[in-house]
Amino acid sequence: MRKLRVGVVDFITKSPNHSMWSRVMHANMTGIMPQVIARWSEDEGHDVDYFIFTGFENLVTDVPKDVDIVFISSFTQSAIQAYALGAKYRKHGVVTVLGGPHARCYPEDAVKYFDYVLGLTDKELCRDVLQDCSHYSPGQHLAAKSQPTTLPGVRERWKYISKALEKATSLFRVVPMIGSLGCPYTCSFCIDATEAYLPLEFDALKEDLKFARTKIKRPLVSWYDPNFGVRFDDYMNVIEEAVPKNSIDFIAESSLSLLSEPHLKRLQENGFKALLPGIESWFDMGNKSKTGSKQGMDKVEVISEHINLILSYIPYMQTNFVVGLDSDNGAESYELTKKFVDLAPAAFPAYPLITAFGRAAPLNLEYQKENRVLAFPFHFLNNSHASNVVPKNYSWPEFYDLLIDLAKYSYSWRAIYNRFRTTRSRIPRWMNFMRAISTEGSGRIKFYTNIRRMLNEDRKFRDFFEQETTVIPDFYINMMKKDLGPLWEYLPDRAYYHDPYAYLKSETEKSNGSAVKEPADKPLPVADKIEPVVGTPLEIRA
């Protein structure tokens, strides 16, 4: 194999962003797999240029240059940005590879714009791509048969971790680690639930923890596991055998069912400072909270008591609620969440909007079968800017009225004060305050209020939400243009359009061996070569 110049680009965010919250947090959200790809490429004898986009860099001038092949890792919210950057590289003869969550969720779309689109990736697949290193049109969609059983550890990835730490502020610097792949739960909305749970080698994790302490006096380690601590005693033994108690601080995402009081005591003893459990719904998706058959206010009371117990041991907690589920009807679930905000005031509530990310989860196929998925540009599919699932029990104005009311309640000055007052530690207290007054709190209220206004005042805007047209409103086009800046000119024709039913079509073709016709009542997108002129009607009705 000839020696290659390999570029690796990790998109942390989708656009330039100079807020204080972004400055503190974005560099601490680097992906592990881009670092793994960089390390595997080095192991094959190639030169690697690794780049992280946190929102402060220039995507025209700062990305890797003079490379033979570039691996771009992207969440769906960064896909339009990745498509434009990939096109810029291809224009200069560089072979392009897309990986990350978007490549797994929307391979049918991504192969139009990249030479390779990678699903599950192991070292052998990475080696195959590097050996081939060729242009394809359309691109090749490749995937390993299963998750890799081992990954390069912190010591092997340190040169790349260090690049991220250099961009972080001294206030908050995170070392990314992962102890397991896949998930033991079977939640229909989750991409990880389709992959078997696989603990990584415990001896390797011990070495990672020991090594981190040689580089940083008191490291802050963030576990990237979908559900940390499923084999709770095993992982606590790893930490306790590797390093002295409370010599490392930890952040983890874990299910409430794992957070019993004995477990909380042990987590506290081992330096866990933040936990991110999912509550999701008061009427559905409760298989990770051990509330049994409890629903509604009964569940609110049980969960609130549990959250307050956790916060007596762990200083910081974010609780996640999925907004827009089919189990919601009327104002009840929103009012119950307000009750929770009052009963557990120190927890920071986050409200991701229900989003069908292509083939990411079994539930998405059901939404597509019901003709309920909107063709929102990928740029807005970040769980906060848009829900691409038509609500089952609400009109769009009703949905946004309830969402805005809940956000105003949760991030009001009263709620901010109660959160500040009841949070025990100084840094978590100020993090909660910053989040509530930043784009995550007040910024989203402003954005949602603007959407609600246009649903009333702009008929074409409302028609897009109501599936009367596939014309993307100028509001969203202009936001993409602004966010991409100089990269906009490299975006392939109409790449901000995608087929939201591609997953359903591919599955139907597999089952009956024939092409799938579009439903007669569903507008079809036009040919790919039409110039993306803002405001031009682009839909064709069957």
SESEMAR-656809 format. One record per residue (C-alpha): residue in three letters; x, y, z. Coordinates in nm, 4 decimals, decimal comma. Example, Ala and Ser with C-alpha at 12.3 -4.5 7.8 and 13.67 -1.06 7.14 Angstrom:
% SESEMAR-656809
ala 1,2300 -0,4500 0,7800;
ser 1,3670 -0,1060 0,7140;
% end
This chain:
% SESEMAR-656809
met 0,0000 0,0000 0,0000;
arg 0,1347 0,3436 -0,0920;
lys 0,1783 0,5964 0,1848;
leu -0,1166 0,8364 0,1919;
arg -0,1780 1,1792 0,3342;
val -0,4960 1,1280 0,5361;
gly -0,7229 1,4027 0,6642;
val -0,9711 1,3430 0,9469;
val -1,2419 1,6034 1,0139;
asp -1,4661 1,5828 1,3209;
phe -1,7739 1,8086 1,3048;
ile -1,8741 1,8982 1,6611;
thr -2,1256 2,1598 1,5503;
lys -2,3073 2,2624 1,2353;
ser -2,2163 2,6294 1,2065;
pro -1,9905 2,9104 1,3289;
asn -2,0735 2,9801 1,6917;
his -1,8981 3,2190 1,9253;
ser -2,1198 3,1993 2,2343;
met -1,9701 3,1519 2,5789;
trp -2,1416 2,8141 2,6123;
ser -1,9878 2,6990 2,2829;
arg -1,6446 2,8193 2,3911;
val -1,6678 2,6193 2,7131;
met -1,8329 2,3025 2,5823;
his -1,7792 2,2320 2,2117;
ala -1,4136 2,1279 2,2290;
asn -1,5169 1,8774 2,4963;
met -1,7588 1,6990 2,2628;
thr -1,5047 1,5448 2,0278;
gly -1,5922 1,2054 1,8865;
ile -1,3981 0,8926 1,9749;
met -1,4311 0,7222 1,6345;
pro -1,2636 1,0050 1,4373;
gln -0,9668 0,9669 1,6738;
val -0,9810 0,5900 1,6262;
ile -0,9789 0,6301 1,2452;
ala -0,6800 0,8625 1,2759;
arg -0,4950 0,6082 1,4890;
trp -0,5814 0,3149 1,2616;
ser -0,4608 0,5155 0,9608;
glu -0,1315 0,5818 1,1370;
asp -0,0998 0,2131 1,2192;
glu -0,1181 0,1457 0,8443;
gly 0,1798 0,3757 0,7898;
his -0,0004 0,6885 0,6662;
asp 0,0464 1,0532 0,7630;
val -0,2581 1,1960 0,9409;
asp -0,3868 1,5520 0,9766;
tyr -0,6653 1,5601 1,2393;
phe -0,9043 1,8569 1,2596;
ile -1,1921 1,9406 1,4951;
phe -1,4575 2,1951 1,4014;
thr -1,5964 2,3552 1,7183;
gly -1,7554 2,6579 1,5501;
phe -1,4563 2,8890 1,5913;
glu -1,2464 2,7634 1,2981;
asn -1,2609 2,8570 0,9296;
leu -1,3822 2,5609 0,7244;
val -1,2260 2,6985 0,4056;
thr -0,8762 2,7734 0,5331;
asp -0,8210 2,5640 0,8477;
val -0,9174 2,2110 0,7385;
pro -0,6509 1,9549 0,6367;
lys -0,4814 2,0450 0,3073;
asp -0,2838 1,8521 0,0470;
val -0,4392 1,5178 0,1420;
asp -0,5126 1,2125 -0,0716;
ile -0,8184 1,1010 0,1257;
val -1,0327 1,2670 0,3894;
phe -1,2552 1,1019 0,6512;
ile -1,5385 1,3302 0,7651;
ser -1,7378 1,2408 1,0760;
ser -2,0777 1,4063 1,1017;
phe -2,3990 1,4014 1,2975;
thr -2,7045 1,4697 1,0827;
gln -2,7175 1,8347 1,1924;
ser -2,3750 1,8846 1,0284;
ala -2,4515 1,6837 0,7136;
ile -2,5126 1,9818 0,4814;
gln -2,1861 2,1313 0,6012;
ala -2,0128 1,7965 0,5459;
tyr -2,1641 1,7633 0,1968;
ala -2,0288 2,1058 0,1011;
leu -1,6828 2,0380 0,2428;
gly -1,6753 1,6955 0,0781;
ala -1,7643 1,8537 -0,2569;
lys -1,4831 2,1051 -0,2131;
tyr -1,2363 1,8216 -0,1512;
arg -1,3646 1,6189 -0,4487;
lys -1,3242 1,9228 -0,6720;
his -0,9522 1,9038 -0,5937;
gly -0,9301 1,5290 -0,6563;
val -0,9395 1,4148 -0,2930;
val -1,1120 1,0850 -0,2148;
thr -1,3881 1,1461 0,0410;
val -1,5258 0,9217 0,3159;
leu -1,8269 0,9982 0,5359;
gly -1,8686 0,8309 0,8739;
gly -2,0485 0,9010 1,1968;
pro -2,4194 0,8952 1,2874;
his -2,5368 1,0576 0,9633;
ala -2,3670 0,7930 0,7508;
arg -2,5493 0,5238 0,9482;
cys -2,8858 0,7015 0,9366;
tyr -2,8951 0,8264 0,5756;
pro -2,6621 0,6156 0,3589;
glu -2,8982 0,6343 0,0573;
asp -2,8566 1,0107 0,0497;
ala -2,4905 1,0317 0,1488;
val -2,3640 0,8038 -0,1320;
lys -2,4597 1,0789 -0,3777;
tyr -2,1904 1,3062 -0,2364;
phe -1,9063 1,0863 -0,1057;
asp -1,6851 0,8133 -0,2493;
tyr -1,7389 0,5950 0,0585;
val -2,0127 0,6004 0,3219;
leu -1,9339 0,3889 0,6275;
gly -2,1759 0,2277 0,8703;
leu -2,0318 0,0189 1,1532;
thr -1,6559 0,0432 1,1077;
asp -1,3723 -0,1759 1,2275;
lys -0,9998 -0,1681 1,1577;
glu -1,0275 -0,4101 0,8658;
leu -1,2858 -0,1924 0,6912;
cys -1,0725 0,1170 0,7489;
arg -0,7743 -0,0668 0,5981;
asp -0,9786 -0,1742 0,2949;
val -1,0834 0,1840 0,2224;
leu -0,7259 0,3101 0,2551;
gln -0,5977 0,0357 0,0249;
asp -0,8624 0,1060 -0,2405;
cys -0,8653 0,4871 -0,2093;
ser -1,0630 0,5403 -0,5301;
his -1,3380 0,7664 -0,6594;
tyr -1,6896 0,6264 -0,6984;
ser -2,0089 0,7811 -0,8303;
pro -2,2384 0,6998 -0,6650;
gly -2,0303 0,6196 -0,3628;
gln -1,9933 0,2818 -0,1966;
his -2,1921 0,2110 0,1184;
leu -1,9774 -0,0183 0,3338;
ala -2,0224 -0,1583 0,6824;
ala -1,8539 -0,4094 0,9084;
lys -2,0599 -0,7083 1,0205;
ser -2,0528 -0,5912 1,3819;
gln -1,9001 -0,3393 1,6197;
pro -1,5222 -0,3706 1,6730;
thr -1,4344 -0,5681 1,9855;
thr -1,1436 -0,3396 2,0760;
leu -1,0620 0,0269 2,0189;
pro -0,7412 0,2273 2,0594;
gly -0,7300 0,3558 2,4147;
val -0,6494 0,6938 2,5656;
arg -0,2716 0,6430 2,5401;
glu -0,2957 0,5555 2,1700;
arg -0,5314 0,8450 2,0980;
trp -0,3603 1,1000 2,3209;
lys -0,2097 1,3132 2,0429;
tyr -0,5638 1,3653 1,9111;
ile -0,7225 1,4124 2,2535;
ser -0,4568 1,6762 2,3205;
lys -0,5662 1,8740 2,0144;
ala -0,9157 1,8952 2,1570;
leu -0,7888 1,9892 2,5033;
glu -0,5857 2,2730 2,3502;
lys -0,9099 2,4227 2,2170;
ala -1,0955 2,3879 2,5467;
thr -1,0927 2,6497 2,8206;
ser -0,9059 2,5863 3,1441;
leu -1,2443 2,5811 3,3211;
phe -1,3583 2,2572 3,1591;
arg -1,1446 1,9972 2,9818;
val -1,2796 1,6499 2,9114;
val -1,0964 1,3260 2,8323;
pro -1,3302 1,1012 2,6243;
met -1,3473 0,7321 2,7141;
ile -1,5837 0,4483 2,6296;
gly -1,6352 0,1277 2,8222;
ser -1,8943 -0,0496 2,6102;
leu -2,0603 -0,0538 2,2697;
gly -2,4194 -0,1248 2,1761;
cys -2,6985 -0,1357 2,4320;
pro -2,8794 -0,4032 2,6373;
tyr -3,2131 -0,2182 2,6102;
thr -3,4533 -0,2436 2,3171;
cys -3,5981 0,1099 2,2956;
ser -3,7612 0,1501 1,9546;
phe -3,6386 0,5113 1,9197;
cys -3,2651 0,4404 1,9675;
ile -2,9950 0,3558 1,7124;
asp -2,7840 0,1743 1,9732;
ala -3,0644 -0,0663 2,0683;
thr -3,0164 -0,2583 1,7446;
glu -2,6554 -0,3425 1,8343;
ala -2,5639 -0,6112 2,0869;
tyr -2,4217 -0,4871 2,4164;
leu -2,0434 -0,5356 2,4224;
pro -1,8246 -0,4441 2,7217;
leu -1,4732 -0,3465 2,6185;
glu -1,1656 -0,5017 2,7743;
phe -1,1451 -0,4088 3,1432;
asp -0,7643 -0,4233 3,1677;
ala -0,7399 -0,1736 2,8823;
leu -0,9802 0,0624 3,0637;
lys -0,7634 0,0445 3,3749;
glu -0,4576 0,1422 3,1723;
asp -0,6487 0,4320 3,0180;
leu -0,7420 0,5689 3,3605;
lys -0,3874 0,5333 3,4903;
phe -0,2460 0,7022 3,1811;
ala -0,4883 0,9959 3,2021;
arg -0,3577 1,0748 3,5510;
thr -0,0033 1,0991 3,4165;
lys -0,1162 1,3747 3,1768;
ile -0,3596 1,5736 3,3912;
lys -0,3419 1,6184 3,7671;
arg -0,7129 1,5534 3,8164;
pro -0,8706 1,4469 3,4864;
leu -1,2365 1,4912 3,3993;
val -1,3387 1,1770 3,2093;
ser -1,6611 1,1591 3,0113;
trp -1,7898 0,8084 2,9440;
tyr -1,9376 0,7904 2,5934;
asp -2,1291 0,4683 2,6647;
pro -2,4977 0,4862 2,5634;
asn -2,5734 0,3479 2,9109;
phe -2,2777 0,3505 3,1474;
gly -2,2652 0,1001 3,4290;
val -2,4897 -0,1758 3,2960;
arg -2,2439 -0,4150 3,4583;
phe -2,2148 -0,1753 3,7485;
asp -1,9884 -0,3647 3,9884;
asp -1,7480 -0,4600 3,7101;
tyr -1,7008 -0,0984 3,6025;
met -1,6684 0,0327 3,9557;
asn -1,4070 -0,2374 4,0224;
val -1,2167 -0,1201 3,7150;
ile -1,2086 0,2376 3,8448;
glu -1,1229 0,1430 4,2042;
glu -0,8450 -0,0948 4,1008;
ala -0,6947 0,1528 3,8558;
val -0,6773 0,4795 4,0506;
pro -0,7207 0,6112 4,4062;
lys -1,0748 0,7074 4,5001;
asn -1,1801 1,0572 4,3996;
ser -0,8638 1,1158 4,1937;
ile -1,0617 1,1458 3,8689;
asp -1,3907 1,3241 3,8052;
phe -1,6457 1,1475 3,5845;
ile -1,9484 1,2302 3,3679;
ala -2,1772 0,9532 3,2440;
glu -2,5086 0,8853 3,0764;
ser -2,6961 0,6193 3,2674;
ser -3,0494 0,4897 3,3101;
leu -3,2414 0,5637 3,6285;
ser -3,2896 0,1925 3,6898;
leu -2,9147 0,1624 3,7581;
leu -2,9025 0,4519 4,0036;
ser -3,0076 0,2913 4,3323;
glu -2,8829 0,4515 4,6535;
pro -2,6052 0,1945 4,7112;
his -2,4860 0,2584 4,3551;
leu -2,5058 0,6348 4,4084;
lys -2,2867 0,6102 4,7179;
arg -2,0268 0,4185 4,5212;
leu -2,0442 0,6647 4,2307;
gln -1,9923 0,9532 4,4713;
glu -1,6935 0,7789 4,6319;
asn -1,5390 0,7386 4,2868;
gly -1,5695 1,1012 4,1768;
phe -1,8817 1,1024 3,9582;
lys -1,9857 1,4661 3,9202;
ala -2,2570 1,4612 3,6503;
leu -2,5183 1,2144 3,5257;
leu -2,7536 1,2374 3,2267;
pro -3,0480 0,9991 3,2629;
gly -3,3417 0,9873 3,0237;
ile -3,6934 1,0230 3,1639;
glu -3,8406 1,0630 2,8137;
ser -4,2128 1,0487 2,8921;
trp -4,4697 1,0342 3,1708;
phe -4,6787 0,7880 2,9697;
asp -4,4343 0,5916 2,7535;
met -4,0717 0,4790 2,7148;
gly -4,0300 0,4001 3,0832;
asn -3,8397 0,0726 3,0637;
lys -3,5177 0,2281 3,1956;
ser -3,6598 0,3989 3,5056;
lys -3,8102 0,1055 3,7009;
thr -4,1360 0,2842 3,7738;
gly -4,3371 -0,0224 3,6855;
ser -4,6872 0,0575 3,5649;
lys -4,6885 0,4061 3,7128;
gln -4,7870 0,6823 3,4736;
gly -4,8904 1,0446 3,4916;
met -4,8626 1,2242 3,8260;
asp -4,7768 0,9019 4,0093;
lys -4,4700 0,8663 3,7882;
val -4,3799 1,2341 3,8323;
glu -4,3731 1,1937 4,2108;
val -4,1644 0,8752 4,2010;
ile -3,9169 1,0134 3,9474;
ser -3,8852 1,3499 4,1261;
glu -3,8054 1,1763 4,4523;
his -3,5463 0,9623 4,2763;
ile -3,3865 1,2619 4,1031;
asn -3,3578 1,4497 4,4320;
leu -3,1960 1,1441 4,5883;
ile -2,9427 1,1314 4,3055;
leu -2,8678 1,5030 4,3446;
ser -2,7894 1,4479 4,7114;
tyr -2,4934 1,2396 4,5919;
ile -2,4116 1,3746 4,2439;
pro -2,3716 1,7542 4,1981;
tyr -2,5009 1,7902 3,8418;
met -2,7840 1,6280 3,6533;
gln -2,9524 1,6807 3,3183;
thr -3,2891 1,5131 3,2710;
asn -3,4054 1,4433 2,9155;
phe -3,7692 1,4509 2,8029;
val -3,8702 1,3641 2,4460;
val -4,1276 1,6157 2,3191;
gly -4,3820 1,5161 2,0542;
leu -4,4388 1,1490 2,1344;
asp -4,7569 0,9793 2,0204;
ser -4,8413 0,9017 2,3833;
asp -4,8861 1,2752 2,4501;
asn -5,2368 1,4135 2,4159;
gly -5,3535 1,7577 2,5223;
ala -5,1631 1,9656 2,7775;
glu -5,1313 1,6964 3,0439;
ser -4,7769 1,5731 2,9764;
tyr -4,6500 1,9334 2,9532;
glu -4,8174 2,0297 3,2796;
leu -4,6717 1,7209 3,4465;
thr -4,3245 1,8242 3,3326;
lys -4,3799 2,1654 3,4929;
lys -4,4668 1,9832 3,8153;
phe -4,1416 1,7917 3,7844;
val -3,9459 2,1174 3,7362;
asp -4,0931 2,2378 4,0666;
leu -4,0440 1,9105 4,2541;
ala -3,6826 1,8549 4,1365;
pro -3,5634 2,2133 4,0879;
ala -3,1880 2,1417 4,0822;
ala -3,2080 1,9154 3,7754;
phe -3,1576 2,0862 3,4398;
pro -3,4416 1,9817 3,2062;
ala -3,3653 1,9244 2,8379;
tyr -3,6392 1,8889 2,5770;
pro -3,5257 1,7110 2,2585;
leu -3,7936 1,7127 1,9904;
ile -3,8958 1,3751 1,8511;
thr -3,6941 1,3230 1,5333;
ala -3,6944 1,0357 1,2849;
phe -3,3293 1,0050 1,1794;
gly -3,3634 0,7928 0,8659;
arg -3,2830 0,4294 0,9403;
ala -3,1541 0,5041 1,2913;
ala -3,4263 0,3172 1,4791;
pro -3,7170 0,0766 1,4216;
leu -3,9712 0,3428 1,5239;
asn -3,8679 0,5590 1,2279;
leu -3,9909 0,2961 0,9849;
glu -4,3356 0,3150 1,1437;
tyr -4,3447 0,6934 1,1051;
gln -4,2571 0,6553 0,7374;
lys -4,5262 0,3912 0,6838;
glu -4,7764 0,6384 0,8292;
asn -4,6565 0,9146 0,5911;
arg -4,5657 1,1384 0,8861;
val -4,2048 1,2395 0,8108;
leu -4,1234 1,5864 0,6779;
ala -3,8298 1,6622 0,4487;
phe -3,6680 1,9140 0,6819;
pro -3,3111 1,9857 0,5682;
phe -3,0614 1,7835 0,7701;
his -2,9183 2,1101 0,9024;
phe -3,2161 2,1443 1,1388;
leu -3,2361 1,7856 1,2611;
asn -3,0502 1,8357 1,5874;
asn -3,3369 1,7537 1,8264;
ser -3,4010 2,1227 1,8923;
his -3,4494 2,3265 1,5725;
ala -3,7162 2,1049 1,4168;
ser -3,9229 1,7945 1,4671;
asn -3,9641 1,6157 1,1352;
val -4,2454 1,3939 1,2656;
val -4,6014 1,5185 1,2156;
pro -4,7689 1,5174 1,5604;
lys -5,0345 1,2512 1,6049;
asn -5,2562 1,4365 1,8510;
tyr -5,1838 1,8055 1,7875;
ser -5,1915 2,0612 1,5120;
trp -4,8565 2,2312 1,4582;
pro -4,9724 2,5580 1,6237;
glu -5,0952 2,3615 1,9272;
phe -4,7648 2,1737 1,9455;
tyr -4,5573 2,4924 1,9440;
asp -4,7885 2,6688 2,1898;
leu -4,7345 2,3897 2,4421;
leu -4,3604 2,3675 2,3730;
ile -4,3070 2,7431 2,4133;
asp -4,5118 2,7501 2,7331;
leu -4,3065 2,4641 2,8801;
ala -3,9748 2,6232 2,7807;
lys -4,0755 2,9601 2,9266;
tyr -4,1704 2,7893 3,2528;
ser -3,8520 2,5804 3,2713;
tyr -3,6118 2,8658 3,1892;
ser -3,7972 3,1489 3,3622;
trp -3,6139 3,3651 3,6134;
arg -3,8106 3,1892 3,8864;
ala -3,6932 2,8457 3,7675;
ile -3,3367 2,9721 3,7170;
tyr -3,3331 3,1066 4,0730;
asn -3,4720 2,7821 4,2183;
arg -3,2168 2,5805 4,0208;
phe -2,9349 2,8099 4,1330;
arg -3,0518 2,8025 4,4958;
thr -3,0906 2,4251 4,5228;
thr -2,7759 2,3218 4,3322;
arg -2,5096 2,2357 4,5887;
ser -2,1848 2,2970 4,3981;
arg -2,0486 2,6176 4,2472;
ile -1,9556 2,4979 3,8956;
pro -2,2835 2,3078 3,8350;
arg -2,4729 2,6100 3,9644;
trp -2,3127 2,8404 3,7089;
met -2,3397 2,5832 3,4283;
asn -2,7153 2,5659 3,4844;
phe -2,7343 2,9439 3,4780;
met -2,5338 2,9716 3,1556;
arg -2,7435 2,7078 2,9808;
ala -3,0713 2,8723 3,0767;
ile -2,9753 3,2182 2,9472;
ser -2,7913 3,0919 2,6361;
thr -2,9173 2,9561 2,3045;
glu -3,0284 2,6402 2,4844;
gly -3,2770 2,8248 2,7059;
ser -3,3809 3,1757 2,6087;
gly -3,2441 3,1303 2,2540;
arg -3,4734 2,8355 2,1837;
ile -3,7742 3,0185 2,3252;
lys -3,7057 3,3002 2,0800;
phe -3,6612 3,0550 1,7908;
tyr -3,9784 2,8587 1,8698;
thr -4,1763 3,1801 1,9082;
asn -4,0628 3,2871 1,5630;
ile -4,1702 2,9512 1,4164;
arg -4,5101 2,9828 1,5839;
arg -4,5594 3,3304 1,4412;
met -4,4774 3,2178 1,0869;
leu -4,7159 2,9237 1,1127;
asn -4,9900 3,1846 1,1518;
glu -4,8661 3,4498 0,9124;
asp -4,6903 3,2684 0,6262;
arg -4,9129 3,0333 0,4260;
lys -4,6239 2,8772 0,2309;
phe -4,4377 2,8151 0,5576;
arg -4,7443 2,6452 0,7070;
asp -4,7984 2,4401 0,3893;
phe -4,4535 2,2835 0,4302;
phe -4,5395 2,1699 0,7839;
glu -4,8793 2,0453 0,6686;
gln -4,7233 1,8344 0,3848;
glu -4,9019 2,0412 0,1211;
thr -4,5694 2,1230 -0,0476;
thr -4,2070 2,0087 -0,0448;
val -4,0753 2,3600 -0,1065;
ile -3,8366 2,4378 0,1763;
pro -3,9297 2,7775 0,3237;
asp -3,6914 3,0671 0,2600;
phe -3,6507 3,0989 0,6365;
tyr -3,4581 2,7697 0,6484;
ile -3,2712 2,8254 0,3212;
asn -3,1417 3,1612 0,4444;
met -3,0290 3,0120 0,7760;
met -2,8297 2,7443 0,5917;
lys -2,6695 3,0036 0,3641;
lys -2,5673 3,2115 0,6623;
asp -2,4301 2,9156 0,8586;
leu -2,2318 2,7678 0,5680;
gly -2,0901 3,1026 0,4598;
pro -1,8249 3,0559 0,1856;
leu -1,8903 2,6792 0,1806;
trp -2,2382 2,7379 0,0383;
glu -2,0977 2,7793 -0,3129;
tyr -1,9552 2,4236 -0,2973;
leu -2,2829 2,2600 -0,1900;
pro -2,3997 2,0240 -0,4681;
asp -2,7237 2,1140 -0,6458;
arg -3,0206 2,0711 -0,4126;
ala -2,8179 1,8723 -0,1607;
tyr -3,0294 2,0280 0,1121;
tyr -3,3214 1,8191 -0,0167;
his -3,3464 1,4523 0,0763;
asp -3,6051 1,1767 0,0488;
pro -3,7418 1,1235 0,4024;
tyr -3,8923 0,7903 0,2899;
ala -3,5726 0,6309 0,1574;
tyr -3,5551 0,3841 0,4468;
leu -3,9121 0,2620 0,3861;
lys -3,8476 0,2252 0,0137;
ser -3,5296 0,0241 0,0639;
glu -3,6966 -0,2072 0,3161;
thr -4,0003 -0,2578 0,0896;
glu -3,7747 -0,3335 -0,2084;
lys -3,5940 -0,5936 0,0013;
ser -3,9193 -0,7629 0,0962;
asn -4,0850 -0,7768 -0,2458;
gly -3,7938 -0,7352 -0,4852;
ser -3,9572 -0,4514 -0,6801;
ala -3,9276 -0,0777 -0,6972;
val -4,1501 0,1272 -0,4691;
lys -4,3860 0,3842 -0,6136;
glu -4,4478 0,7084 -0,4325;
pro -4,7905 0,7377 -0,2656;
ala -5,0243 0,9217 -0,5022;
asp -5,1115 1,1837 -0,2432;
lys -4,7507 1,2632 -0,1551;
pro -4,5624 1,5372 -0,3455;
leu -4,2474 1,4228 -0,5205;
pro -3,9154 1,6093 -0,5262;
val -3,7926 1,7184 -0,8679;
ala -3,4807 1,6066 -1,0502;
asp -3,1469 1,6623 -0,8791;
lys -3,0086 1,8962 -1,1435;
ile -3,2526 2,1833 -1,0928;
glu -3,0710 2,4898 -0,9672;
pro -3,1532 2,5696 -0,6012;
val -3,3135 2,9088 -0,6587;
val -3,4687 3,0308 -0,3358;
gly -3,8446 3,0718 -0,3583;
thr -3,8891 2,8730 -0,6812;
pro -4,1680 2,6136 -0,6521;
leu -3,9850 2,2815 -0,6757;
glu -4,2533 2,0281 -0,5945;
ile -4,4212 1,8058 -0,8529;
arg -4,7489 1,6426 -0,7631;
ala -4,8139 1,2842 -0,8696;
% end
